[in-house]
């Protein structure tokens, strides 16, 4: 009888817990766990897989066409994860090692001028990663790659694999389930889009003097694709956080996603590329910039407030 009473008590307690969970809705920890499993870990794993494909394609150097295509695929995957590049991506300096920018051509040229084997693991961040590979695949040197160019390209591609392997291992071993960090990363990305990726090349920070050379991925003209991938990643995170947001701010997720879509549509209208649009001071680029300021504002104020997140970003984020 005593066992029966205890058993009934456990059942009742379980039912009560289930009721409270249903009544209160998803927990912060539960939502973050789902984000890790369904978005963050798969996103980084896809980047690692594409890094291997890119490395394989660099073996054909001095033929570069396949490597250019796999570079863009890898770039898209990586820029999608920028919406959640907190934790290991920063702690292990992987983000800066693989995606240092603005492009420092002199840093790459200085290393290419040296002789001997290339060990990309000890190269400074401006001399490797996407910057170096973009320069070798799409810059002036790509017209006639030298033996040194090909060796350098392959070494940096090897480093991509090593960096993304380390990132995936870190996320698999001890994933950071931190809502504050995730939300602050979204806001930081919004600031970077508004300031570094749009305002600066469009001349908004330099007396209305366009600086087309300041666009992201300038040699490959991949800046618009980079931004589209950024927004894809942001959109995925926002949708998964919706159950938490809606508890205190009904309709805020839909409002935020509408601004993301507005920015995406404005960027899609920019032709032929962002650098050319900056020079022409195209109205489509201006519309994209205005939409980016709306996105930053809504995320940094309403969204952060709705989730009770402690801000760790500033207006200088993205510098």
N, C-alpha and C positions, 0 to 999 in steps of 0.2 A: 504493500500500500504506500509506504514511504517513497519507494522508487517511482511509483505511478504519480504521486503528488509532485515530486521533483521534476519528472518528465513533463508533466502538464505545465509546471511553472516555466520550464525552459521554452516550451512551445509558445506559451503566452508572451514571454519576453521577446522571443523571435518575431512574433506577430506584431508586437508593439513597436519594435525597431523598424520593421518593414513599413508599418503605418506611418511612423515619424519620417522615414526617408521619403515615402511617397508624398507626405504632406509638405515637407520642407523642400523637396525637389533635390536635384543633383548637388553633391558637395563639390567644393573647390578641388579637393584632392581627386575625386572621382573623374571630374571633367578633365583635369590635367593629365591623369593617367590615360584617359582615352585619347587625348591629343598626342601624347608621347607614342602610344602604340599605333595609332592610325595615321598620323601625319609626320611627326618629327623623325622617328626612327626609320620609317620607309623612305622619307625624303633624303636623309643622309645616305641610306643604303643605295638608293638609285644613283646618287652622285658618285659613290664609290664604284659602282658597276660601270658607269659611263667613263670614269677616269681610266679604268682598265682598257676600255675600247679606244679611248684617245691615245693611250700609250702604244697600243698595238698599231694604230694607224701612223704614228710618227716613225715607225720602222721603215716606212716606204720613202722617207726623205732621201733625196731632194724632191720627189713627187709629193705634193702637199694637198691635193684636192680632198682626199679622204680625211686627212687630219683636220682640215678646215671645217668640214662638216661635223665631225665628231667633237671638235672644239666648241662649236655653237651648241650642240646638244648638251655637252657638259656644262657649258655656261648657263644655259636655261635652267638646268636642274639646280645648280648652285645658287643662282639668283632667286629661285623660288624659295630656297631654304633661308634666305636672308631675313625672312619674317620671323624666324625662330633661331637665329644664330646667337644664342646666349649660352651661358654655361661653358661646356668644353670648347666650343668654337672660339671663345674669347680667352678662357683660362689657359688653353694650350697654344694660343697665338696662331691657330690654324687659319682664322679669317684673314689676318694680316699677311700670313705667309703665302696664301694662295690668291688673295684678291686685293693686293695693295694698289691704291690709286690715289691721285691722278698718276698717269703713266710717266715714268722717269726713264726716258730713252737713254740718257747718258749713263745711267746705272747699268743697263744691259750692255751697252756698247763697251763700257770699261771691262766687263767680264769677258765679253767676246774677244777683246783684244789680247787677252792672256793666252798662254799656251799650257799644254798639259791636260790631264783628265778633268772633267767637270764633275764636281760633287755638289749637287743642288741643295743638299741638306745643310750646307754651311754658307750658302749664298745669302746676302742680305735680302730682305723682303722685296724691295723695289726691283731686284734683278731676277726674280723668278715668278712663278705663278702665272696668272692670266696675263699680266702685263708683258712678261718676257715672251710667252708663247704667241700672244697677239702680234707683237712686233715681228717675230720670225715668220708667222704665217700670213700676215696681211700688210706688213710694212714694206719699205723699199727693198730690204734684204731678201724678201720672198721671191723676187724676180729670178734670182740665181743663187740659191742657198749654197754656201760653202760647206766643206767637210766639218769645219768647226761649228757652223750654224746647226747642222744636223745633229752633231754630238750634244750640243747645248740643248736643243729641243727635246731630244730623247731623255736627257738627264732631268730636265724640269718635269717632263711627263712622268718619270719614275717618282719624282718627289710628290706630284699630285696623288699618286696611288698611296704613297706612304702617309701623307697627311690625312687623306680621307679614310684610310684604314684605321688610323689612330682615332679619328673622330667617331666613326661607327662603333669601335670598341668601347670608347668612353661612354657613349649614349646607351649601349647595350648593358654595360657593367653597372653603371650608377647614374641613371637618367635624372636630371634635375627637375623635380616636379614642383615648380615654383610659379604660382600664378603671377605674382608681382613682376618677376623677371620676364615672363612671357609677354605681359602687357606692356612693360617698359620697352621691350624690344620692338613691339609694333609701333610705339610712339617714336622711338629713335629712328626707325626706318622711315616713318612719315616725314620727320624732320630732314633726313638725308635726301629724300626724294625732292622735297620742296627747296632745300637750300643748295646742296652740292650738285644734285643731278639735273635741276631745272633752273633755279635762280641764277646760279653762277654763269653757266654757258649763255643764258639769255640776257645777261648784263644787269640783272636786278641788284647785284651787289657791287657793281662797278660803274655807277653813273650812267646806266642805260647803254653801256658799251658792250656789245655781244662778245663773248669769249668762246667761240665754237670749239677751240682746242680743249676746253675744260669738260666736254661731254665725257661720259663714261664710255669705254670701249671705242675710242675715236678712230682707230685704224681700220677696224672691222665694220664700222657703222652699225654696231650692235646695240647701241644705247636704248633704242625704243624697245627692242626685244628684252633687254635687261629689265627695263621698267615694267613691261607687261608681266614678266615672270615674278617680279617683286609683288605685284598686285595679286597675282594668282595665289601666291603663298599667304599673303595677308588675308585674302578672301576666305581661304580654307580655315585659318585660325579663328577668324571672326565668327564663322558659322558654328564652329565647335564650342565657342564660348557663349553662344547665344542663350543657353538655359540659365547661366549664371547672371547674365546682364538683364534678362527680361524680368527677373525677380524684383529688381529695384527700378528699372527704367524700361517700361513696356514700349516697344517700337524702336528702341535705340539701335538695335542691330540692323534692322531694315533700313533705317536712316543712314547709318554708317556705310552699309554695303551699297546704297544708292550713290553715295559720294565716291566710293571706290569705282563703281561702274562709270560714273561721270568722268572721272579722271582717265580711266582706261579708254573710253570712247574718244576723249579729247586727244590722247596720245596716238590712237589709231588713225586720227585724221591728219597728223603731222606728216608731211611729205617733202622730199624723198627720205630725209633723215633729220635727226635733231640738230646736227651741226649746221646744215644748210638752212633749216628753219630759223635758227638763231641769227644767222647772218642776215636773212631776209626780214627778220623781226615779224615772222608770220603770225597772223591772228590765231591760228590753230595752236601754236606753241604758247601764246599768251593765255588762251583758254585752259590749256593743260596746267600752266602755272597757277592760275586762279583756283582751279579745282584742287590742286595739291595743298594750297593754303587752307582750304575748307576742311580737307581730310586731317591735316595736322591739328587744327583747332578742335575738331570734334573728338578726336582720339585723346588729345592732351587735356581736355577739360571734362566733357560729358562722360566719355567712356571710362576714364580713370576714376572719376567720381562715382560712377555707378557701381564699380567693382570694389571701391574702397582701397585702391592700390596706392602705395606710397611711391610718389614719383622719384626717379633717380636720373631722369634725363634733363637736358637743358636746351636752350636755344642754340647752343654751340654743338649739339650732337650732330654727328655726321661729318665734322671737320676733320 
